[in-house]
Structures are given as C-alpha cells and as structure tokens.
Amino acid sequence: MARGRAHVTITGLARLRGRLEDLPDDIKRALARAVKESAEAVRDDVKRTVAVNTGNLQEKVDIRYQEEGLVAQVGWHDQEDYYAVFVERGTRSQAAQPSLMPALERERGRYRARLTEEVRRVLR
C-alpha cells in the first residue's frame, strides 16, 4: 500500500500485458467490463463491511481506472483518508478491522469467471 493511502489494484491480463496490443478491441472492452464488475463488487463489499465511525471510509471508498479500464485501484485515495491503513491493518493500540483485503479475497474466485464469461460473449 502506498504511504497515506489504502487501496488494492485489480489488474486484467497481467500475464498477457505484452500481447495486449494484439487483442481485438472488442476483447479488450470485454475484459475491461469484467475488471469493472469485479472492482465494483469489491467496492460495494467494502462499503458493507468497513468499520463505521463517522461514515467517511464507507462513503469515500472509490475506484480509479487506468490502462483503458484494464487496471482498477479500489480503496481510499485521498490523503485525508490516511487512517484507512490503520483501520485495515490495526495499530499497537487498535485491533485491525480489515474490510478491503477480505473483500478482495471474496471476489478473487469470481474474477476469473467474470473474465471468461465476458470473452465468451464476444466470441459467440
């Protein structure tokens, strides 16, 4: 995690990045849809499970996309939300209350299925 920020990155095609240029545009769009669905699922899961004190972390968990939608960063991106790291990982005096990593783990199994289904739709 970057200092002062708490987020995870969901990437599409990490192993195939070098071949990405060779893929047809409709396949790239399908993969981007799957990445978006997974990123939204992680974000929504975090909103349901994050520790709620003021509600700020619940409201400000967000998604940022890069590389034509094939990379999604889910988490808290603003500097004023630096404390999300402490909530997620805990401190000496506060037990960890993770929500981001458990949400990512719950989505991990569905992610591959989403990618596969989106590509199959295009190839039909």
N, C-alpha and C positions, 0 to 999 in steps of 0.2 A: 504494500500500500504506500502511496505517496505520502510524504510528511504533511500532516494537516488535512488530509483528505482520506475518506474511506470509500473505496469502490472496488468492484471486480470488473474484469474485462471478459466479455464473451466474444470469441472470435469464430468466424466461419472460415473454414478451409485453411487452417493453419499449416497443414502438411502440403497443401496444394497451392500455396501462395505463388510460387514460381510459374505455375501453369494457369493461373487465373486469367491472364491476358488472352489465352487461347479459348476460354469458355465462351459460348454464345451469350449474348446479352440477356436472353430470356432465362437462362440458367442462373446467371448472376442475380437477376431480380428475384428469382425463386429462393435462392439462398439468403438473400437479404431479407425476404419476408420471414423465413424461418428464424433468422437471427433476431429480427424484431419481435416475433411472437415469444421467443424464449426470454429476451430481455424484459419484455412487458410482464411476463409471468413471474420473473424474479422480482421485479419492482413491486408488483402487486402483492406478492408473498411477503416481502419485507414490510410493506405498509401495514399488513395484517398482524405481523409478529414483532415489530420493533418495540422496544421499551418506550412507553409513552409517559413523559413527564410534562413537558409543555406542549407536546404535539409537533414540535418543529421537525424532528427527524422523520416522523411519519409523513409530514407534508412535503418535505424537501428532498426525499429520495427521488432520484431522477435518472434519466438515460441520456447519454451522449453517444452519437453515432459518428463513425469515421469510415474511411475507405469504402465509400459508396454503400454504406449500410451493412457491410460485412463484419464490422467490429462495433461492439456496443459496450460502453462502460456504464455499469449500473452502480449507483451509490450516491454519496454526498460529495458534491464537487466544489462547493463554496467554502472559502477559508473560514467563515464564521461557524461552520459546522464541524470544525476540527475535533470536537469532543465525541463525534460518532466513533472514532477509533477507540476511545476509552470505553464507550458503552459496549462496542463489539468485542473488544479483547479483554476488558477489565483493567484494573489498576491494583496497586497494593492494598488499597482500602475499599475497593468496589469490585464485586464479582463480575465476571464477564456476562453479558446478556446478548449473545450473538443472534443476529437475525439475517444478515447478509450472506454469510457463508452457508448456513443451513438452507437458505432459500436456493442458493446456487446448487447445492448438493441435491436438493429435491428436483430441480429442473434438469440436472445432468442426464438422467436416463431418458427424459422426453426430448432432449435437444437433438440427438441423432435421429430419432423417429421423425421429428419435425423437418429436418433437412431432407431426409429420404422422401417423405411424402411430398414436399414441395417440388423436388426434382422430378418425381414420378408424374405429378400433374402436368408438368411442362412436356415431358416425353410422351405422353399419351396421344 
